[in-house]
Amino acid sequence: MKKIHALILPFPAQGHVIPLMKLSNQLSEHGFKITFVNTEYNHDKVVASLPKESNSKENNIHLVSIPDGREPGANRRDFAKVFDSILSSMPSYLEVLIREINESSDDRITCVIADEHMGWAVRVAKKMKIPVAGFWTAAAGLRTVHLHLEQMIETGILNSDGLPTKQQMIHLSPEMPAMNTDHFAWNCTGDSIVQQSMFRYISSNARDIKDADWYLINSVYELEKSTYPLNPNLLPVGPLLATEQTRLRGNFLAEDSTCLSWLDQQPARSVIYLAFGSTTIFDKNQFHELALGLELTGQPFLWVVRPSLIDEQNDAYPDGFQARVANRSRIVSWAPQQKVLAHPSIACFVTHCGWNSTMEGVAMGVPFLCWAYFCDQFLNQSYICDVWKVGLQLNKNDGGIISKEEFITKVKTLLVDKMIRARALEFKEISTKSVSEGGSSKINLSNFIESVKSK
């Protein structure tokens, strides 16, 4: 049987790199050789965050990079320029990389697995006559939106620039959660230039991805049944989880694993775990309000406060806060989240509702307290609170702040809600079954691997 050498390309954001790295680890365990392609900017962050005993070539996974078309010191949060430079520069860089690999060894690239947010890579692979899979890193519900942009323009929900003709809640299928048109990804930016650039980018990818040979998603069929009729040939292979053998995790920040020994010292189901992903930013008022809310709950807590979480770094915490909570808290810059969520001391997960966090929380059976920040996170929040009923939503007051009173009330309600905990454990069982022998995701991944090998 021929050796499979897969080139894997994530969109250059933390929430996209991590699930594709998890997929890479699973494929490597099935004998795949992996070339994992980050942008140069992100490659440097991933390599810098690796544990000391690791290197950039582990488990038959080789980390490489290509330019993103931006200058080294350019602002990667200038999204309009990022989207435009990706489309204009990266296809040619990817083609050059594949040619160099194929000409320098007998180990030619035999398939490409491209993040669907890098749909242009399908064109590159097809040009080079390489089979290609699209991989969706978010909920199937969000993918449904992207696949139906033309129909939404034709029916007058959106204008030709992707702007809602009016703010409304829409159902793309009767069973799917209602979606607010103002929460579509490109409408969350508040900047018309970024909005137009992002909409062009999403539309272009949605067209390009239609030519892929396979479609994979980090989801569970049983969690989103109603979306699959609107997503032909989409194979859910989630939840994608790290294993004990996983050395490369794709983190942009080094994990602080010392928090696990701190968790060992806490009572069962007592700790509030808070993590808001890689892009959420709080202003000082909201950060203070959350800190005071945490203090007043009286519960032990583990809080991930990455360096860019607060827009003002000086005197970030309320006066005396850290000293007052020192005996029942741990604050880290990045955590081994899957291990944290699996720990018996965790009582609930306060989250921005990114899809990776959603999948990990569901897989570990942890009740959620939802603090959606932007874009697809509102859809994920709807799944958690309204469809699966495994969590509660935090609501802003008239001033746009989630108050300490709201936080305390919802934490106390969640911790005593036996129905939510029972539902969370039920969904954990569904997720575990899906990736076990005979489960839907396990079968889908096996079928994909066999199909790749037969190409």
Phi, psi and omega in degrees: 000137184288151178285132178267126177241104184260131170265125184243129187233107176271157166297144187283068176212149185305317182291350177258325181293317186299309182293326178289331173290322176297318176298318180302317179297320178295316180294324179296327177291342176261018174092003178287143162268135185240130165252112186258119190252109171260166166293157180304319182300313181282327178304315181298322180291318180296314181295319181295332183269357181296144173303152187302328184277356181263165171220182186278013175220093184231147174051037180067021176248123182249121179273124177228175182215158170225157179293154174261003179089358180258155176293151184308321183266008185292154180284112180282357174264003172276080195297326180301313181289326178297311181299315182295320181288326176301311182294323186275333188250319193289328178304316181291322178296320179296317180298317179299315180301313181297317179298318180298317179297314184290332181272342186263352181206168176279349183274067186291154174294122181255345172202155176244134173242109187248132168310133181294345172281000172237044186303333178302337179295336176297319178299317180297313181297317180296320178301324183265008177059042177248130177301146187219138175248141170267141180235125181258124187266357183243194180290149175298331178300320178290320178300324179301320177300311184296327180284344186243028180297314182299318179296323180290330174289316181298324182272001174085009176290321178239154170271182187292344176266004179088001179280138176298135176291336170201155177288124180205163173263129181236152173246120176278340168211155186303328185270346181284152176299148174294143180239136177278122182299335177289344182264002173301142192312312185287346179266001183271356191276332183072013182226119187296326179292314178296318180303312181293319179296316181293319179295318177299318182295313180297317180297317180298314179296319180299325177287314184295324187291343182297342182266005180291158180273331179219160177224122180242155178213142176278074179209178180240129184307315186293340180277336186224040187310319189291342184274338190291329173299336179267001180229074185304138174067013180279126184252107175288128182235017183259180359285131176283122185232151174285151175245175179298335180279349184288115179259319180267121183247345177080017181287145174273341177236148179291136177289139174260094184280355179294341179294339180292320178290329174295318178299325180302335184269359184261151178297155178301138177049047181241338192267131170275122177256126181238126175208134188241026174073199189255354185238343180300137176230129177257143168278169188299321182298315181291321179298316178298316182299318178295316180301315180293323176299316178300315181300317186283346175293332183078359182271151169293149180214150172243119188237124176270110178243090180288162186303330184258017183289328184250136183285344174235115186280334185288131178049052186296321185269152174301152181306125175077359185302309186297322178293320183291330183255006188303326185278357180220027182216158171220128178241125182231162180274336176199141186239154171285081198301318183298318179293322178299310184295334179279351186285137184295344181279349183285128179263322181200165185238110175272116193222154173282355177071030167298155187293323179297315178297321178298313180296318181292319179296317177297315183296333181263358175072033183259131175295145185255147164241114195264129180228066183300137185256309178198170172052230189293349182296334177289324175295315180298322176299321178296318176302310185298313189270322190259326184263303182277335180057050178245015180192176178239153182260136173272133184247140179283151174275185183298339178271005179080016182247141167275110189284160177297326178295317177298317181297312182298315181300314183289323177298312184294323177296314183296319186293339180252003183276101183290331180293315180296317179297320179295318178296320180299318179291326177296318180287331172299317180296319177299315181294316180298317180297323185296329182258006177268169182306127181087355179281159187299314182291322179297317179295316180299316180294318178298317179295321177298313181300315180295322179293321177297316182295333182272353182290000000 
